[in-house]
């Protein structure tokens, strides 16, 4: 299963509250410089095969079933420093990743 750090949880809830939504979709799509890239979207609807990771009694992270196989045991984090702030993904399935960390490959 995916782990969500406390820092990421706080930021996700803040984003969802601002957008008047209850779920953040986290998944994969083809592309990026390393083959697959992570994506995030404010989600207002779920699909039948979605995996729902509750953050609290109201908010959750939603992952489609196909992405889950490539994200098993990944950790979704959030980093903020003087230069930037962004979500991070520590994915043990990734064998190679790009310099910015937004895409990866498994071979």
Secondary structure by P-SEA (a helix, b strand, c coil): cccccaaaaaaaaaaaaaacccbbbbbccccccccbbbbbbbcccccccbbbbbccccbbbbbccccccccccbbbbccccccbbbbbbbccccccccccccccccc
